[in-house]
Amino acid sequence: MKLIDALEVLRQPVATDASQLNVHLACGFTPLHLQTFLEARLRSRYPKRLYTIETSIYGDLAGSIERLERSNVHVLTVLVEWEDLDSRLGMRSLGGWRPSNLNDIAESANKAAIRLRDALLRASGLVPTVICMPTLPMPPAFWTSPDHTCPSELRLHEIAAVLAASLSEEPAIHIANAQFLAEISPPSQRYDLRSDVLTGFPYSLTHASALAGMLANLIDCRPPQKGLITDLDDTLWAGILGEDGVTGISWDLERHTHLHGLYQQLIASLAGAGVLIGVASKNDSALVDKAFEGRDMLISKSDIFPFEVHWSPKSESVRRILHTWNVSPDSVVFIDDSPMEVDEVRASFPAMECILFPKDNYLGILNLFKHLRENFGKPLLTDDDSIRLESIRRSSEWRDSLDSRSTSKEDHLRTAEAFIAFTFTKIGGNARAFELVNKTNQFNLNGRRYSESDWRNFLSDPSAFGLCASYRDKFGPLGTIAVILGKTEGRKLSVQAWVMSCRAFSRRIEHQCLKHLFEHFDIDEIAFDYQTTQRNGSLQDFLTQLLGSPPAPGIRISREQFAHSLPELYHHVEGRSVPKTENGL
């Protein structure tokens, strides 16, 4: 984005009903064009938001963060440059670069880093915090030649690295990736000495634009994709299984098929992070079983579910996988080495991203890996990520057994040995709850998405609560599968958000959630901020069942009405009952 483009974006009118997000941009220099680029990048990504960016006092980064108050700030964005650790590391200071000064500069920088760490830890307890560590080169202050690293220089890099590592462990802190920034903004093109000396703004326009784009992504993160469907022949491995046999397929250096091994390694990593991996292959299922059992692949059969291995069109396989996962096509990526198969699936699922596997293309493979990380990356892992695939597998078993003619649905529910645990989430206390609200579509009260700051602001209200439900039965645990956000209003409750994972359908968990709210808060009525969306048909069906008619905005359910329509519930309920004075926080 060029500066003229950024200014044009900012001239566009904002919707009158746009929600507002206030960003505090803290840096030790004059933000100037960076502020313009950042606001424009945010507006371009989310045109229905009104962004306001306030800046800190010039030359006092740590002090600005220490004085931060939560009341008017939704997100804190911090840019640390070398001069913030010691002014002698900036080109506007004439503090002296004698070799005898270098040890003192390092000691001063270490003290400044400790102060910054303490200030940032405090601030991240108030608002979500995005941090970018030094992006500019150090000044020529060292006694070695440019191609020879000075020990004092290494000491300064160590101080910055230790600061970043200590902050990265905090869930409310997101640190910009220096390696990725180097790809989009080459280090040699970042610094503008003339602008720094004359105006106090040290960045080139190209660097300011690239950095602003990266910060915008971190300030308002999009939810990651949910699943990846992959082909096998000439994709997961090199070779055609039906022609080459189990011993003829490969993914190693010796046979120059190492790219397929790297692909296995990457999707195994995605599976470990909770991404659903499925297989759609025109193949012999018995041979596929032998390939996975007889060869030492980097991804195991247990990492993949389901396997759609037959000779039917790929689009049919993809449709069945989507049904098993119960996710929408726009949440899934499909990868195949055949242009024909890719086009066939794309034609059936226009919203799905369909990628041609770039076999024998080394740069193409590397770009694919980066793209998949961009699609599926998440700020942190939760316990639920480790059980997601297994819970999908168990849910499939649940549906299969439910469809069985040997037992009725009521008997099935009665003998499921189901346990539900209710907990009240606090600010920053349940990353899975935040993720679930922003990813769930089918059982979703209104389709509203929350930024991290929206989430914190809501739960900071004394009258607000966040209720999470976790589930397990004899088929296994499903983890956190339902979240309700609401506020108490005397003898009434207003619910602003309610989502439930598709893995939990057909278990009457939604009934148990409402029952728990009525009993826990001892209320007479619940009002729902309901809106019809293109995808929340499952929630519409549930509310229709309770109300006896299709739901509409502003619906309310009384305790008496709910009790009259409540079916038999067989869950064992666990969870500490929180006194009403705590409001669940």
Residue pairs with C-beta under 8 A, 6 or more apart in sequence:
1 37
1 40
1 41
1 44
1 209
1 212
1 213
2 205
2 209
3 33
3 36
3 37
3 205
3 209
5 40
6 36
6 37
6 39
6 40
6 41
6 209
7 36
7 40
9 40
9 43
9 44
10 36
10 39
10 40
10 43
12 43
12 47
14 43
14 47
14 50
15 47
15 48
18 48
18 49
18 50
19 48
19 49
19 50
19 454
20 49
20 50
20 51
20 52
21 42
21 49
21 50
21 51
21 52
21 74
21 75
21 220
21 451
21 453
21 454
22 51
22 52
22 53
22 54
22 72
22 73
22 74
22 75
23 38
23 42
23 51
23 52
23 53
23 54
23 73
23 74
23 75
23 76
23 77
23 219
24 53
24 54
24 55
24 56
24 68
24 73
24 75
24 76
24 77
24 127
25 31
25 34
25 35
25 38
25 53
25 54
25 55
25 56
25 77
25 79
26 55
26 56
26 61
26 64
26 65
26 68
26 76
26 77
26 78
26 79
27 34
27 55
27 56
27 61
27 78
27 79
27 81
27 84
28 56
28 58
28 59
28 60
28 61
28 81
28 83
28 84
29 58
29 59
29 81
29 83
29 196
29 200
29 201
29 202
30 58
30 199
30 200
30 201
31 55
31 201
32 199
32 200
32 201
33 201
33 203
33 205
33 208
34 79
34 201
34 203
34 208
34 211
34 212
35 53
35 55
37 208
37 209
37 211
37 212
37 213
38 53
38 77
38 212
38 215
38 216
39 51
39 53
40 212
41 212
41 213
41 215
41 216
42 49
42 51
42 216
42 219
42 220
43 49
43 51
45 216
45 217
45 220
46 220
49 220
54 72
54 73
56 64
56 65
57 63
57 64
58 200
59 87
61 78
61 80
61 84
61 116
62 84
62 112
62 115
62 116
62 119
65 76
65 78
65 116
65 119
65 120
65 123
66 119
66 122
68 76
68 123
68 126
68 127
69 126
70 126
70 127
70 460
73 126
73 127
74 127
74 128
74 451
74 453
74 454
74 457
75 127
75 128
75 129
75 130
75 219
75 451
75 452
75 453
76 123
76 124
76 126
76 127
76 128
76 129
76 130
77 129
77 130
77 131
77 132
77 215
77 219
78 120
78 129
78 130
78 131
78 132
79 132
79 135
79 211
80 116
80 131
80 132
80 133
80 134
80 160
80 163
81 90
81 134
81 135
81 136
81 202
82 89
82 90
82 109
82 134
82 136
82 138
82 139
82 156
83 89
83 90
83 92
83 93
84 112
84 116
85 108
85 109
85 112
85 113
85 116
85 156
85 159
85 160
86 95
86 105
86 108
86 109
86 112
87 93
87 95
88 95
88 96
88 97
88 101
88 105
88 141
89 105
89 109
89 138
89 139
89 141
89 156
90 139
90 196
90 202
91 139
91 193
91 196
91 197
91 202
92 196
92 197
92 200
95 101
97 139
97 140
97 141
97 142
99 143
102 141
102 142
102 143
102 150
102 152
103 152
105 141
105 152
105 156
106 152
106 155
106 156
106 159
109 156
109 159
110 159
113 159
113 160
113 162
113 163
116 163
117 163
117 166
117 167
120 129
120 131
120 167
120 173
121 167
121 170
123 129
124 167
124 170
124 172
124 173
125 172
127 172
127 453
127 456
128 172
128 174
128 451
128 452
128 453
128 456
129 172
129 173
129 174
130 173
130 174
130 175
130 176
130 215
130 218
130 219
131 164
131 167
131 173
131 174
131 175
131 176
132 175
132 176
132 181
132 211
132 214
132 215
133 160
133 163
133 164
133 175
133 176
133 178
134 160
135 178
135 181
135 185
135 187
135 190
135 207
135 211
136 190
136 191
136 202
136 203
137 187
137 190
137 191
138 153
138 156
140 146
142 150
142 152
142 153
143 150
144 150
144 153
164 175
167 173
167 175
168 175
171 379
171 380
171 428
171 431
172 428
172 452
174 218
174 221
174 379
176 211
176 214
176 215
176 218
177 214
180 214
181 210
181 211
181 214
184 210
184 213
184 214
185 206
185 207
185 210
185 211
189 204
189 206
189 207
190 203
190 204
190 207
191 202
191 203
191 204
191 207
192 201
192 202
192 203
192 204
195 201
195 202
195 203
195 204
196 202
203 211
220 451
221 379
221 452
223 435
223 438
223 439
223 449
224 275
224 375
224 376
224 377
224 378
225 275
225 331
225 332
225 333
225 375
225 376
226 275
226 276
226 325
226 327
226 331
226 332
226 439
227 275
227 276
227 277
227 278
227 321
227 325
227 327
227 331
227 332
227 333
228 267
228 270
228 275
228 276
228 277
228 278
228 332
228 333
228 334
228 335
228 372
228 376
229 277
229 278
229 279
229 280
229 317
229 318
229 321
229 332
229 333
229 334
229 335
230 236
230 267
230 277
230 278
230 279
230 280
230 334
230 335
230 336
231 279
231 280
231 281
231 314
231 335
231 336
231 337
231 338
231 341
231 357
232 241
232 279
232 281
232 283
232 288
232 291
232 309
233 239
233 240
233 241
233 242
233 249
233 281
233 283
233 337
234 240
234 337
234 357
234 359
235 260
235 263
235 335
235 336
235 337
235 357
235 359
236 251
236 260
236 263
236 264
236 279
236 297
236 299
237 249
237 250
237 251
237 257
237 260
237 264
237 291
237 297
238 249
238 250
238 251
238 255
238 257
238 260
238 359
239 248
239 249
239 250
239 257
240 249
241 248
241 249
241 283
241 284
241 287
241 288
241 291
242 283
242 284
242 287
245 287
246 287
246 290
246 291
246 294
246 295
249 291
249 295
250 257
250 260
251 257
251 258
251 260
251 261
251 263
251 264
251 297
251 298
252 258
252 261
259 359
259 360
259 362
259 365
260 359
261 298
262 365
262 369
263 357
263 365
264 297
264 298
264 299
265 298
265 299
266 369
266 372
267 275
267 277
267 299
267 303
267 372
268 298
268 299
268 300
268 303
270 277
270 372
270 376
271 277
271 299
271 303
271 304
271 389
272 303
272 386
273 376
273 378
273 381
273 385
274 378
274 381
274 382
274 384
274 385
274 386
274 388
274 389
275 376
276 305
276 325
276 327
276 388
276 389
276 392
277 299
277 303
277 304
277 305
277 389
278 304
278 305
278 306
278 307
278 308
278 321
278 324
278 325
279 288
279 304
279 306
279 307
279 308
279 309
280 308
280 314
280 317
280 318
280 321
280 334
280 336
281 288
281 307
281 308
281 309
281 317
282 310
282 311
282 312
282 314
283 309
283 310
284 309
285 307
285 309
285 310
288 307
288 309
289 301
292 300
292 301
293 301
303 389
305 324
305 389
305 392
305 393
305 396
306 320
306 321
306 324
306 396
308 316
308 317
308 318
308 320
308 321
310 317
313 344
314 336
314 341
314 344
314 345
315 344
315 345
315 347
315 348
315 349
318 334
318 345
318 348
318 349
318 352
319 348
322 328
322 329
322 332
324 392
324 396
325 332
325 392
325 502
326 442
326 502
326 503
326 505
327 502
328 351
328 441
328 535
329 349
329 350
329 351
329 352
330 351
330 352
331 439
332 352
332 353
333 352
333 353
333 354
333 355
333 372
333 375
334 342
334 345
334 346
334 349
334 352
334 353
334 354
334 355
335 354
335 355
335 356
335 357
335 368
336 342
336 345
336 354
336 355
336 356
336 357
337 356
337 357
337 359
339 356
342 354
342 355
342 356
343 354
345 352
345 354
346 352
346 354
353 375
355 368
355 371
357 368
358 364
358 365
358 367
358 368
378 435
379 431
380 431
382 431
382 432
382 435
383 432
383 479
384 432
384 479
384 480
387 476
387 477
387 478
387 479
388 479
390 476
391 476
391 477
391 478
391 479
391 503
392 503
394 475
394 476
394 478
395 475
395 478
395 503
395 504
397 475
398 416
398 473
398 475
398 506
398 507
399 506
401 407
401 412
402 409
402 412
402 506
407 415
409 506
410 568
413 507
413 508
413 568
413 570
414 570
415 474
416 473
416 474
416 475
416 507
416 570
417 473
417 474
418 471
418 472
418 473
418 507
418 570
418 571
418 572
419 471
419 472
419 473
419 571
419 572
419 573
419 574
420 469
420 470
420 471
420 509
420 512
420 571
420 572
420 573
420 574
420 575
421 469
421 470
421 471
421 573
421 574
421 575
422 467
422 468
422 469
422 513
422 516
422 520
422 573
422 574
422 575
423 430
423 467
423 468
423 470
423 575
423 576
424 465
424 466
424 467
424 468
424 578
424 582
424 584
424 585
425 433
425 459
425 466
425 467
425 468
425 483
426 459
426 466
426 585
427 455
427 456
427 459
427 460
427 585
428 456
430 466
430 468
430 480
432 468
432 479
432 480
433 466
433 468
433 480
433 483
434 450
434 452
434 455
436 480
436 481
436 482
436 483
436 499
436 501
437 449
437 450
437 455
437 483
437 485
437 497
437 499
438 449
438 450
440 499
440 500
440 501
440 502
441 447
441 533
441 535
441 536
442 502
442 535
442 536
442 537
442 538
442 539
443 498
443 499
443 500
443 501
443 502
443 505
443 510
443 536
443 538
443 539
443 542
444 498
444 499
444 533
444 535
444 536
444 539
445 495
445 496
445 497
445 498
445 499
445 528
445 529
445 530
445 531
445 536
445 539
446 496
446 497
446 529
446 530
446 531
446 533
446 536
447 531
447 533
447 535
447 536
448 496
448 497
448 531
450 458
450 497
458 464
458 466
458 485
458 496
459 466
459 485
459 585
461 487
462 583
462 585
463 487
463 488
463 489
463 583
464 485
464 486
464 487
464 583
464 584
464 585
465 485
465 486
465 487
465 488
465 583
465 584
465 585
466 483
466 484
466 485
466 584
466 585
467 483
467 484
467 485
467 486
467 513
467 516
467 517
467 584
468 480
468 482
468 483
469 480
469 481
469 482
469 483
469 509
469 512
469 513
469 516
470 477
470 478
470 479
470 480
470 481
471 477
471 478
471 479
471 481
471 482
471 504
471 507
471 509
472 478
473 507
478 501
478 503
478 504
481 500
481 501
481 503
481 504
481 509
482 498
482 499
482 500
482 501
482 504
482 509
482 510
482 513
483 497
483 498
483 499
483 500
484 495
484 497
484 498
484 513
484 517
485 495
485 496
485 497
485 498
486 493
486 494
486 495
486 496
486 497
486 517
486 526
487 493
487 494
487 496
488 521
488 523
488 580
488 583
491 523
491 524
491 525
492 523
492 524
492 525
492 526
492 527
493 517
493 521
493 523
493 525
493 526
493 527
494 526
494 527
494 528
494 529
495 517
495 526
495 527
495 528
495 529
496 529
497 529
498 513
498 528
498 539
500 509
500 510
500 513
500 539
502 538
505 538
508 567
508 569
508 570
508 571
509 571
510 542
511 566
511 567
511 569
512 569
512 571
512 573
514 526
514 557
514 562
515 562
515 566
515 569
516 573
516 575
517 523
517 526
518 526
518 559
518 562
520 577
520 578
521 580
522 580
523 559
524 558
524 559
525 556
525 557
525 558
525 559
526 556
526 557
526 562
527 554
527 555
527 556
528 543
528 551
528 555
528 556
528 557
529 553
530 543
530 551
530 552
530 553
530 554
530 555
531 553
532 540
532 551
540 550
540 551
543 550
543 551
543 555
544 550
544 551
545 565
546 557
546 561
546 562
546 565
547 555
547 557
547 561
548 565
578 584
